[in-house]
Amino acid sequence: MEFSISSASLLKGIMDVSKAIPTKTALPILENFLFVLKDNILEITASDQELTLRTSIEVTNSVSDGSIAVPARQLIDLLKNLPDQPIEIKTSGSNAAEGSFECIWNSGNSSHPFPPPTTLKSKARRTTRSRQVSRHTLCVKESAVPYTPLRTMR
């Protein structure tokens, strides 16, 4: 499964169904959104076994159809902190046990106005390495529990 979508559209869609995500559950799969992509339509489902909410969103640049369960709280937190921009969502793996979810977005920041590091005049010197990161990636392996978000390298 691979497609592009506006972060604002995806946030609105997941917020519409997030009311069905339980805070505590005996079934960990219920702490996820179910994403099903078919014919450029992303169907998002959330359930607590008593209440099931579903919404559909049109996506762009759909490469392949598929489905995956995505950790709800982490995705909500991520999208709330992103400005409205196109994001790419990809899944990989031949089956659900080996699958992973990848969300890619542009940071929108350039390293050019960033001031150069200062040098120390004493004998003890520190060297700093800088690396421009223009894209960020959130990866979730289906079998990885608990989930820990990736951090930007410094």
C-alpha positions as MATLAB code, in Angstrom:
seq = 'MEFSISSASLLKGIMDVSKAIPTKTALPILENFLFVLKDNILEITASDQELTLRTSIEVTNSVSDGSIAVPARQLIDLLKNLPDQPIEIKTSGSNAAEGSFECIWNSGNSSHPFPPPTTLKSKARRTTRSRQVSRHTLCVKESAVPYTPLRTMR';
ca = [
       0.000    0.000    0.000;
       1.378    3.395   -0.956;
      -0.318    6.783   -1.351;
      -0.107   10.535   -0.705;
      -2.583   12.606    1.284;
      -2.832   16.029    2.894;
      -1.891   15.891    6.577;
      -4.903   18.080    7.428;
      -7.307   15.759    5.571;
      -5.862   12.705    7.290;
      -6.019   14.404   10.705;
      -9.681   15.332   10.168;
     -10.483   11.761    9.134;
      -8.770   10.125   12.084;
     -10.245   12.617   14.538;
     -13.719   11.772   13.209;
     -13.265    8.093   14.148;
     -10.901    8.447   17.133;
     -13.821    8.587   19.568;
     -14.087    4.807   19.163;
     -10.465    4.158   20.234;
     -10.565    2.785   23.801;
      -8.192    4.140   26.466;
      -7.719    0.673   27.946;
      -8.495   -2.628   26.301;
      -7.707   -6.309   26.630;
      -7.239   -6.449   22.840;
      -4.226   -4.327   21.796;
      -5.346   -4.299   18.137;
      -8.243   -2.016   19.155;
      -5.701    0.723   19.990;
      -5.108    1.046   16.228;
      -6.814    2.600   13.239;
      -7.508    0.184   10.418;
      -6.419    1.728    7.110;
      -7.843    0.079    3.985;
      -6.874    1.592    0.635;
      -8.828    0.644   -2.479;
      -9.243    2.594   -5.739;
      -7.836    5.909   -4.360;
     -10.175    5.811   -1.350;
      -8.715    5.385    2.137;
     -11.194    3.890    4.577;
     -10.287    4.482    8.239;
     -11.983    2.368   10.902;
     -11.782    2.494   14.706;
     -13.632    0.257   17.151;
     -13.951   -0.556   20.847;
     -16.105   -3.630   20.100;
     -19.270   -1.769   21.110;
     -18.894    1.263   18.862;
     -17.361    1.149   15.375;
     -16.756    4.360   13.433;
     -15.677    4.502    9.802;
     -14.815    7.321    7.405;
     -13.510    7.520    3.837;
     -11.014    9.982    2.366;
      -9.888   10.415   -1.224;
      -6.100   10.113   -1.619;
      -3.685   11.115   -4.374;
      -0.866    9.222   -6.047;
      -2.156    5.816   -5.007;
       0.420    3.261   -6.127;
      -1.041    0.076   -4.666;
      -4.014   -0.989   -2.563;
      -3.753   -2.718    0.799;
      -4.527   -2.512    4.506;
      -2.697   -2.088    7.807;
      -3.466   -1.364   11.474;
      -1.772    1.901   12.551;
      -1.142    2.930   16.207;
      -3.811    5.544   16.891;
      -2.288    7.697   19.644;
       1.086    8.038   17.923;
      -0.493    8.971   14.589;
      -2.784   11.543   16.209;
       0.149   13.125   18.079;
       2.241   13.236   14.912;
      -0.440   14.806   12.727;
      -1.395   17.400   15.340;
       2.186   18.663   15.317;
       2.571   18.843   11.532;
       1.576   21.847    9.430;
      -0.759   21.119    6.534;
       1.413   19.465    3.895;
       1.387   16.400    1.674;
       2.569   13.214    3.362;
       3.409    9.845    1.867;
       2.284    6.647    3.542;
       3.837    3.322    2.604;
       3.583   -0.186    3.924;
       5.924   -3.067    3.326;
       6.109   -6.742    4.151;
       4.589   -9.778    2.556;
       2.176  -10.485    5.414;
       0.693   -8.701    8.427;
       3.206  -10.159   10.897;
       6.140   -8.738    8.923;
       4.489   -5.510    7.782;
       5.626   -2.011    8.609;
       4.086    1.427    8.247;
       6.085    4.428    7.057;
       4.900    8.025    7.055;
       7.155   10.534    5.258;
       6.837   14.320    5.369;
       8.973   17.341    4.525;
      10.337   19.378    7.401;
      10.101   22.626    5.462;
      13.243   23.963    7.150;
      16.509   24.873    5.511;
      19.850   24.746    7.305;
      21.159   27.923    5.606;
      20.053   30.550    8.170;
      21.285   28.392   11.053;
      24.338   30.022   12.722;
      27.652   28.144   12.559;
      28.855   26.470   15.762;
      31.291   28.441   17.909;
      34.734   27.044   18.646;
      36.217   26.709   22.108;
      39.502   28.511   22.792;
      40.674   26.184   25.542;
      42.676   22.977   25.024;
      39.529   20.896   25.326;
      37.847   21.002   21.953;
      34.523   19.664   20.972;
      33.690   18.733   17.463;
      30.156   18.843   16.283;
      28.746   17.141   13.278;
      25.767   18.581   11.548;
      23.533   16.886    9.091;
      20.724   18.500    7.170;
      17.573   16.457    7.460;
      14.990   17.561    4.963;
      12.590   14.640    5.383;
      11.377   12.836    8.453;
      10.122    9.297    8.671;
       7.934    7.580   11.240;
       8.262    3.813   11.031;
       6.156    1.314   12.902;
       6.763   -2.416   12.692;
       3.628   -4.413   13.309;
       5.410   -6.794   15.663;
       7.200   -4.032   17.612;
       5.422   -3.428   20.931;
       5.748   -1.071   22.767;
       6.128    1.622   20.116;
       8.891    4.211   20.425;
       8.890    7.087   17.910;
      12.056    7.805   15.938;
      13.959   10.976   16.758;
      15.676   13.308   14.340;
      19.453   12.777   14.283;
      21.500   15.723   15.472;
];
